[in-house]
Structure formats: C-alpha cells, structure tokens
C-alpha cells in the first residue's frame, strides 16, 4: 500500500520509543531524548549513555564495574587532524576499544564515548552532553581526548573557527548562533575533567600542522593549556604521541588510568613529557628486528635490504617509541618490522628536526663508521664461533649432510682457536672428563668406552675403522 506524504509523517510520529531494561534493573525506561526536538539520523532513538547501558543489560550484568566508578564519559575532540588517530584507536586489540565501550574488562568502569564519527546523537543533541559536562550534570566523571593540533582561532575570518564543534545557544535560530571551536571547549571543559589526553603527535607536540610554515598558528594541547594546567584530579596533560599512534598504546594507557582510579591498580608512571613511561622509555632501536645488523656494522644500501636501515634515513637509535616491540595492530606490522626507516614521528621535534626524510641522520656519520670498525672484528669472531657450534661433536673430518656436501673438516686455524675458546668456556668450571679411566671414581667404564675407548664420539664409518684396528 502506498502512503501519502501526510500519512507517512503521521505514521512515523506514532513509532513508540524503544524500551530496554537498565543494567541491573528490570524496570522499563524511556530515552532521555524524549521532549527534545527530533534528531536527524538517530534511528536508534538512544543516547550513547543509554546504548552503553543497554549493552551491559544484555550481558546480564548487575553492575557496570567492580570499583567505585560505575561509568566514565570520554569526550573526543579534534583540531587540525587527519583522523588517523581515530583510525588507529578503532583498530586497537589489547585491549580493544569495544572492550572498553561494553564494560568487558573486569574492574574497568564502563566507558561512554562521545565521538563525532561514532556518535548516535547528532547536532544539538550531541552538544547537549558537552553542556551537561560543563554544568556538572553528568552522573560520572569525564575525560577529554584531543586529536590534532590546536589552531590560533584569532587568525580566522568572520569568527568561523578552523576547527569547530557545534553551535550555541542550542536550538536557537541560526542567526543567533555561533560556532564553537574545539579549543574553546578544551578551555571550558578542561578544569573539570578527570584527565586530559592528547593523542597523536599533532595533539602532543604540534606535529605537521605546527611545522615551519605554520599558517594556522597551530600548537600542541600541552602548549595551549599551559604548564600550570591540572585536571580535576591534579593531572597535567597526558601525551600519547605517534603519527599515527599505536592504537594499543592509547587503550592500554586508558585502561591503566581507570584501574588506578578504581583502586585496583598501581599509579601509572609517566615520564617528564607526560608520556606513559612503560611505552616510551626505550628507543625504537632497542627492540628493532634489525638491531643486530647495526651492532655488526652492516647497513642496508637500498629499500628492501635486510640489514640496518640507519644509512637510508632511520632515526631509530634516538627515537622513543615501542612500535618495533608492539607492532601496528595485533603485534603485527610497524615501520621497521615492515622495512621502512623510522622518521621520528613520536618525537617533539617531528617533523622539522627529522627532515628531510629518508636521508641518513647527520650523527650516523660517526656512529655508523664506529659500528663498522668494531663490527668488522666482532662479526668475524662470531662467524668462527658460529661455524664451530654448527657442528656436532662427532663431526671431525666430514659433515654427513646431503645439503652441504662441500663442508668438510675444520682448518688448522679453527682448531687452534677452538682450543683457546674451550679453555675460556670452562674457565672457573669443570670440563667434561673424556678419559674412560677417570669418568667414574670406581673405575667403571660404559659399554661405548670399553668398545671404542675415549674416541667413541664418532660417525659410524669411523667407529668401524676403529674396531678393525683394535682387532
């Protein structure tokens, strides 16, 4: 049956509000959006808070968490951003973003995320929650997350912000409203936030928008809020850098902070720049899969080579980042793991102090040559040791491998070096006794000792020859 326009509008208006039981309760409730003007696109007719509670209720939970905090609101704001940080965090796996949003991690309060991409509400309904946070009307603490650098809104024309989030006053005629910049929201909401987190290098250090030629006057969140800024819980800005950051670094840090607030975990350690110390205390080089090549003084000459990437532009030895250890997603991938040199994207000096990219760092002229000199000695000594330790004790003059027919006996040089090596190997300890008469205090001799004497560690054909000689 085909409905007319008037009939369709009437029918849509009669759709009842969806009723879902709250977590831990059997009573029915109506959405808090009732009584407000209609929303565009919110077919669920739910707020993000109600969605999170409905998910918990569907899991049969009587409480959202094990600690004093039932829920925490997270407001994700964006400035001069490419949204790469959002993409990274949405791909996090340990813990996954979904685990935080569904209250699936024991002890961690339910996270109610307000994100401009993932939000159910639209328009003024979305901004209403920010107003409630500013006025202290939320039923839980809130955390601010800022992605992208903060521009100087004084440089804009006609009062239109570079990076805006909604318009005020809510539900007023358009000619009476003004767009609100995300920088203003940070100033208004920052003092009351439990924590303010800068995610990505643009937010933590200014990044690419704040590089030389900065036409928007952009800067980092820490620069914008000032060194005296403290959240409601006394925390300075927390910085999780990266362009784009490792998604797990963000969710891991959020989890650690929330567990501490619940009294279920230790106080997370942050370094002097507000970075999670357990994530950024070591360099890329420390856990790099190619670090052994650097030690031996062998370097890649072009992309695709397996050796150390320093001489084709890798800054790994001086960059604080854990991507070689943690990977990009699910402990897989990551710049150096995939063959790309580190360009220092987690560092405060990025990008200006690491430009031009893919060119050997100036300091590598000294360090690389020093590594070559030392590596030329170390590498050869290791090859000697490796060659000897690639031989069974029964392999004297031949190697019974059909895969390496050319490998035969050891050279005189190797034999001499092995004598000294073995002497050092058992220095301060007792070497295995090889004289059959002295192996056991009672003089007992094992069957191989009686048949082959002390040279029984031989291949079958050598044992046959020895037996024949004995007979």
VMD Tcl script that draws the C-alpha trace (Angstrom):
set ca {
  {0.00 0.00 0.00}
  {1.35 3.45 -0.93}
  {1.10 6.22 1.67}
  {0.83 9.91 1.00}
  {3.28 12.41 2.48}
  {0.93 13.41 5.27}
  {0.18 9.79 6.09}
  {3.87 8.87 6.20}
  {4.65 11.74 8.59}
  {1.77 10.71 10.83}
  {2.87 7.08 10.82}
  {6.49 7.93 11.65}
  {5.36 10.11 14.52}
  {3.49 7.18 16.04}
  {6.55 4.93 16.31}
  {6.86 4.23 20.05}
  {10.09 4.85 21.95}
  {12.24 1.74 22.38}
  {12.19 0.41 25.94}
  {15.17 -1.55 27.23}
  {15.94 -2.67 30.77}
  {18.72 -0.77 32.55}
  {21.76 -2.70 33.73}
  {20.89 -4.47 36.96}
  {17.23 -3.50 36.84}
  {14.07 -4.96 35.35}
  {12.17 -1.70 35.06}
  {11.49 -0.11 31.70}
  {12.74 3.35 30.81}
  {12.22 5.92 28.13}
  {15.04 7.65 26.28}
  {16.23 10.94 27.69}
  {15.85 12.37 24.19}
  {12.08 12.47 24.61}
  {10.81 16.01 24.79}
  {13.69 17.33 22.70}
  {13.43 18.25 19.02}
  {13.78 15.39 16.54}
  {17.28 14.22 15.58}
  {18.48 13.63 12.07}
  {19.83 10.15 11.54}
  {19.41 8.79 15.08}
  {17.14 5.92 14.10}
  {18.00 4.11 17.35}
  {16.43 6.94 19.37}
  {19.05 6.38 22.02}
  {21.88 8.39 23.53}
  {25.38 6.95 23.78}
  {24.88 6.54 27.53}
  {21.69 4.55 27.01}
  {23.33 2.40 24.35}
  {26.20 1.53 26.69}
  {23.79 0.67 29.50}
  {21.66 -1.42 27.16}
  {24.73 -3.40 26.12}
  {25.59 -4.10 29.75}
  {22.00 -5.10 30.45}
  {22.07 -7.53 27.53}
  {25.08 -9.20 29.18}
  {23.14 -9.74 32.40}
  {25.41 -7.55 34.50}
  {24.15 -6.28 37.84}
  {26.91 -3.64 37.98}
  {28.98 -1.84 35.38}
  {32.27 -2.38 37.24}
  {33.85 -3.77 40.39}
  {35.01 -0.44 41.82}
  {33.51 2.83 42.98}
  {33.28 4.23 39.44}
  {30.32 2.89 37.50}
  {30.97 4.77 34.29}
  {33.33 7.32 32.78}
  {32.43 9.70 29.97}
  {35.02 10.30 27.25}
  {34.69 13.36 25.01}
  {36.80 13.07 21.87}
  {37.54 16.46 20.28}
  {39.50 17.18 17.13}
  {41.53 20.11 15.86}
  {43.91 20.17 12.88}
  {43.67 16.44 12.36}
  {43.62 13.86 9.57}
  {41.58 11.44 11.74}
  {44.46 8.94 11.63}
  {44.42 8.70 15.43}
  {40.76 7.70 15.34}
  {41.54 5.01 12.78}
  {44.41 3.66 14.92}
  {42.41 3.53 18.13}
  {39.45 1.88 16.42}
  {41.84 -0.90 15.39}
  {43.30 -1.45 18.87}
  {43.23 -5.03 20.14}
  {44.92 -5.13 23.59}
  {42.58 -4.01 24.92}
  {40.14 -3.42 22.09}
  {38.07 -0.25 22.00}
  {34.97 -2.43 22.00}
  {36.03 -3.97 25.33}
  {36.13 -0.51 26.93}
  {32.80 0.53 25.44}
  {30.97 -2.61 26.53}
  {32.37 -2.88 30.06}
  {34.01 -6.21 29.22}
  {37.25 -5.63 31.18}
  {36.95 -6.65 34.85}
  {37.37 -3.69 37.17}
  {37.36 -1.06 34.42}
  {34.32 1.23 34.53}
  {32.01 1.43 31.55}
  {33.36 3.94 29.02}
  {30.73 6.13 27.39}
  {32.41 7.53 24.30}
  {31.24 10.74 22.63}
  {32.98 10.84 19.26}
  {31.96 12.90 16.27}
  {32.19 9.84 14.00}
  {30.74 7.14 16.24}
  {28.05 9.23 17.94}
  {24.39 8.19 17.85}
  {23.14 11.69 18.58}
  {23.53 14.42 16.03}
  {23.56 18.18 16.03}
  {22.46 19.90 19.23}
  {21.62 16.58 20.89}
  {25.33 15.75 20.64}
  {26.45 19.12 22.02}
  {23.92 18.89 24.86}
  {26.11 16.33 26.61}
  {29.10 18.71 26.48}
  {26.94 21.38 28.11}
  {25.87 18.90 30.79}
  {29.54 18.10 31.47}
  {30.41 21.78 31.82}
  {27.49 22.31 34.20}
  {28.33 19.24 36.30}
  {25.14 17.40 35.40}
  {26.71 14.08 34.37}
  {26.36 11.04 36.60}
  {30.06 10.25 36.42}
  {33.49 11.80 35.79}
  {34.59 12.66 32.28}
  {37.87 12.52 30.37}
  {38.86 14.73 27.44}
  {40.72 13.29 24.47}
  {42.08 15.72 21.88}
  {43.20 14.67 18.40}
  {45.08 17.09 16.16}
  {46.89 20.32 16.94}
  {45.07 23.40 18.24}
  {44.99 26.34 15.81}
  {45.04 30.03 16.73}
  {41.37 30.89 16.26}
  {42.24 34.62 16.38}
  {43.56 34.21 12.84}
  {40.22 33.18 11.37}
  {37.97 35.42 9.28}
  {34.44 36.28 10.31}
  {34.57 34.32 13.55}
  {34.39 30.94 11.79}
  {36.79 28.58 13.61}
  {39.40 26.45 11.90}
  {38.17 23.50 13.98}
  {34.63 23.76 15.34}
  {32.32 21.51 17.32}
  {28.67 22.55 17.33}
  {26.95 25.90 17.71}
  {25.49 27.79 20.68}
  {22.96 28.50 22.03}
  {21.31 25.16 21.43}
  {18.13 25.02 19.35}
  {18.25 28.76 18.73}
  {17.59 30.31 15.30}
  {20.63 30.14 13.04}
  {21.13 33.91 13.00}
  {21.51 33.88 16.79}
  {24.02 31.05 16.95}
  {27.81 30.96 16.79}
  {30.12 28.06 16.06}
  {32.26 26.93 18.98}
  {35.86 25.92 18.39}
  {37.26 22.77 19.93}
  {39.96 24.94 21.52}
  {37.20 26.77 23.40}
  {35.67 23.50 24.51}
  {39.04 22.46 25.92}
  {39.27 25.65 27.95}
  {35.70 25.28 29.19}
  {35.79 21.57 29.99}
  {39.49 21.13 30.89}
  {39.31 22.22 34.56}
  {36.50 19.81 35.36}
  {37.92 16.81 33.51}
  {39.32 13.85 35.42}
  {42.12 13.78 32.83}
  {43.01 15.41 29.53}
  {44.71 13.15 26.99}
  {46.45 14.33 23.83}
  {46.51 11.57 21.24}
  {48.81 11.62 18.25}
  {51.80 13.81 17.52}
  {49.72 16.74 16.30}
  {47.99 16.95 19.69}
  {51.03 16.09 21.79}
  {53.74 18.19 20.12}
  {52.03 20.17 17.33}
  {53.03 17.80 14.56}
  {52.77 18.61 10.87}
  {50.24 21.49 11.18}
  {52.66 23.26 13.57}
  {55.79 22.72 11.44}
  {57.73 25.51 9.72}
  {55.33 27.48 7.54}
  {52.60 27.17 10.19}
  {49.83 29.31 8.65}
  {47.22 28.47 11.28}
  {49.33 29.21 14.35}
  {48.83 25.60 15.48}
  {50.35 24.17 18.65}
  {50.05 21.17 20.92}
  {47.42 20.69 23.60}
  {50.10 20.98 26.29}
  {51.28 24.29 24.83}
  {47.70 25.55 24.61}
  {46.65 24.58 28.14}
  {49.92 25.80 29.69}
  {52.38 24.22 32.10}
  {50.20 25.11 35.11}
  {47.17 23.21 33.84}
  {45.91 20.45 36.09}
  {42.78 18.36 35.71}
  {40.21 17.96 38.45}
  {42.32 15.08 39.78}
  {45.55 17.09 39.62}
  {46.93 15.59 36.40}
  {48.80 17.57 33.73}
  {48.11 16.77 30.08}
  {48.84 13.11 29.27}
  {50.61 12.67 25.92}
  {50.39 9.60 23.68}
  {52.32 10.54 20.53}
  {52.62 8.93 17.12}
  {51.69 9.80 13.55}
  {49.56 7.81 13.65}
  {49.94 6.42 17.18}
  {49.83 2.75 18.06}
  {46.18 2.18 18.93}
  {47.03 -0.22 21.74}
  {49.12 2.48 23.42}
  {46.01 4.60 23.89}
  {43.63 1.87 25.08}
  {46.34 0.41 27.32}
  {47.01 3.79 28.94}
  {43.28 4.47 29.42}
  {42.83 1.04 30.98}
  {45.77 1.62 33.37}
  {44.46 5.04 34.42}
  {40.93 3.74 35.04}
  {42.16 0.76 37.06}
  {44.16 3.16 39.24}
  {41.11 5.37 39.77}
  {39.19 2.26 40.79}
  {41.83 1.39 43.38}
  {42.58 -1.86 41.53}
  {45.94 -0.99 40.01}
  {49.13 0.98 40.72}
  {49.65 4.58 39.77}
  {50.77 4.58 36.12}
  {54.23 6.03 35.58}
  {54.66 8.93 33.16}
  {57.92 10.49 32.00}
  {58.90 14.17 32.14}
  {56.88 14.89 28.99}
  {53.72 13.17 30.17}
  {54.18 10.03 28.08}
  {53.35 6.59 29.54}
  {56.80 5.53 30.70}
  {56.19 1.84 30.10}
  {55.54 2.63 26.44}
  {58.07 5.33 25.59}
  {61.07 4.83 27.90}
  {63.08 2.85 25.33}
  {64.09 3.58 21.76}
  {62.91 2.02 18.54}
  {66.40 0.55 18.13}
  {66.24 -1.34 21.43}
  {63.66 -3.81 20.15}
  {64.26 -3.44 16.43}
  {64.44 -6.70 14.49}
  {67.41 -5.23 12.58}
  {69.42 -4.01 15.58}
  {71.84 -6.94 15.35}
  {72.98 -5.77 11.92}
  {73.82 -2.34 13.36}
  {75.96 -3.96 16.05}
  {77.91 -5.84 13.41}
  {78.30 -2.76 11.24}
  {76.28 -3.92 8.23}
  {73.78 -1.48 6.71}
  {71.13 -1.55 4.02}
  {72.06 0.25 0.81}
  {68.56 0.41 -0.64}
  {64.97 -0.27 0.38}
  {64.22 -3.97 0.62}
  {67.62 -4.92 2.04}
  {67.51 -6.93 5.26}
  {70.25 -5.03 7.12}
  {70.05 -2.00 9.45}
  {68.22 0.98 7.89}
  {70.18 3.83 9.52}
  {72.02 4.84 6.37}
  {68.83 5.16 4.35}
  {67.21 7.51 6.84}
  {66.31 5.56 10.01}
  {66.37 7.57 13.27}
  {65.50 4.53 15.42}
  {68.53 4.68 17.76}
  {67.37 8.04 19.20}
  {63.55 7.84 18.93}
  {61.37 6.91 21.90}
  {58.73 4.53 20.58}
  {57.61 0.93 21.10}
  {56.29 0.10 17.64}
  {59.04 -2.44 16.93}
  {58.00 -4.27 20.08}
  {54.23 -3.78 19.94}
  {53.62 -3.64 16.22}
  {50.98 -1.53 14.50}
  {47.93 -3.76 15.03}
  {47.71 -7.09 16.86}
  {51.51 -7.13 17.34}
  {51.98 -7.18 13.59}
  {53.48 -4.65 11.21}
  {55.17 -1.45 12.24}
  {57.66 0.72 10.36}
  {60.98 -1.08 10.80}
  {59.33 -4.50 11.06}
  {57.96 -3.91 7.57}
  {61.17 -2.49 6.11}
  {60.56 1.26 6.49}
  {63.04 3.56 8.28}
  {61.94 5.43 11.40}
  {61.29 9.13 10.69}
  {60.85 10.08 14.36}
  {57.09 10.67 14.29}
  {56.65 10.20 18.06}
  {59.19 12.87 18.99}
  {58.56 16.53 19.93}
  {60.95 17.66 17.16}
  {58.91 15.97 14.42}
  {58.80 16.79 11.55}
  {61.23 19.72 11.34}
  {64.17 18.22 13.24}
  {63.94 14.95 11.30}
  {63.73 16.44 7.81}
  {64.49 15.66 5.08}
  {63.06 12.19 5.46}
  {64.87 9.09 4.17}
  {68.28 10.68 4.41}
  {70.96 9.35 6.76}
  {70.92 11.27 10.08}
  {73.94 13.58 10.46}
  {75.09 11.80 13.62}
  {75.24 8.48 11.82}
  {78.46 9.58 10.11}
  {80.29 8.95 13.38}
  {78.20 6.17 14.91}
  {77.87 4.09 11.73}
  {81.58 4.19 10.97}
  {82.41 3.31 14.57}
  {79.96 0.41 14.31}
  {81.63 -0.71 11.07}
  {85.08 -0.71 12.66}
  {84.02 -2.67 15.72}
  {81.63 -4.84 13.74}
  {84.35 -5.97 11.33}
  {86.09 -7.64 14.28}
  {83.00 -8.82 16.17}
  {81.37 -10.17 13.04}
  {84.33 -12.40 12.12}
  {84.74 -13.69 15.66}
  {81.08 -14.58 15.76}
  {81.29 -16.41 12.45}
  {84.14 -18.55 13.81}
  {82.12 -19.39 16.92}
  {79.03 -19.97 14.84}
  {80.83 -22.33 12.48}
  {82.12 -24.47 15.34}
  {78.76 -24.51 17.14}
  {77.12 -25.60 13.90}
  {78.97 -28.92 14.18}
  {78.12 -31.94 16.27}
  {80.90 -33.31 18.45}
  {81.02 -36.35 16.13}
  {81.78 -34.24 13.04}
  {85.57 -34.23 12.73}
  {86.70 -34.54 9.11}
  {83.34 -34.66 7.39}
  {79.75 -33.46 7.73}
  {77.15 -36.14 6.81}
  {74.71 -33.68 5.27}
  {73.45 -34.08 1.75}
  {72.56 -30.38 1.77}
  {76.14 -29.17 2.18}
  {78.46 -31.63 0.55}
  {81.27 -29.09 0.40}
  {81.50 -28.79 4.18}
  {84.33 -30.92 5.39}
  {86.90 -30.77 8.15}
  {87.91 -27.70 10.08}
  {91.02 -25.73 9.22}
  {94.14 -25.61 11.38}
  {93.32 -22.01 12.35}
  {89.89 -23.03 13.56}
  {91.33 -25.91 15.55}
  {93.81 -23.63 17.29}
  {91.14 -21.04 18.07}
  {88.84 -23.78 19.36}
  {91.46 -24.89 21.89}
  {91.63 -21.40 23.36}
  {87.88 -20.97 23.12}
  {87.22 -24.19 25.03}
  {89.73 -23.20 27.68}
  {87.85 -19.95 28.24}
  {84.48 -21.71 28.00}
  {85.18 -23.89 31.05}
  {87.23 -21.35 32.97}
  {86.12 -21.46 36.59}
  {84.22 -24.70 35.97}
  {84.88 -28.38 35.37}
  {85.14 -29.60 31.78}
  {83.57 -32.98 30.93}
  {86.01 -35.85 31.68}
  {86.97 -37.65 28.49}
  {89.37 -40.29 29.86}
  {87.34 -43.51 30.34}
  {89.50 -44.46 33.33}
  {88.64 -41.26 35.21}
  {84.97 -40.77 34.43}
  {83.79 -42.70 37.50}
  {85.60 -42.96 40.88}
  {85.07 -46.73 40.89}
  {86.79 -47.13 37.54}
  {83.57 -48.28 35.90}
  {83.57 -47.98 32.11}
  {80.46 -47.69 29.99}
  {79.95 -50.03 27.07}
  {80.96 -47.43 24.40}
  {84.11 -46.66 26.43}
  {85.07 -50.33 26.53}
  {84.42 -50.87 22.82}
  {85.66 -47.60 21.28}
  {87.79 -46.14 24.14}
  {87.65 -42.39 24.56}
  {87.10 -41.63 20.87}
  {83.66 -43.20 20.59}
  {82.04 -39.83 19.68}
  {82.47 -40.60 16.00}
  {80.39 -41.34 12.94}
  {79.52 -45.00 12.14}
  {82.17 -45.46 9.46}
  {84.88 -44.11 11.80}
  {83.73 -46.49 14.52}
  {84.03 -49.42 12.10}
  {87.58 -48.44 11.22}
  {88.47 -48.09 14.88}
  {87.05 -51.52 15.64}
  {89.00 -53.07 12.79}
  {92.23 -51.51 14.03}
  {91.58 -52.79 17.52}
  {91.01 -56.33 16.24}
}
mol new
graphics top color blue
foreach p $ca { graphics top sphere $p radius 0.5 }
foreach p [lrange $ca 0 end-1] q [lrange $ca 1 end] { graphics top cylinder $p $q radius 0.2 }
display resetview
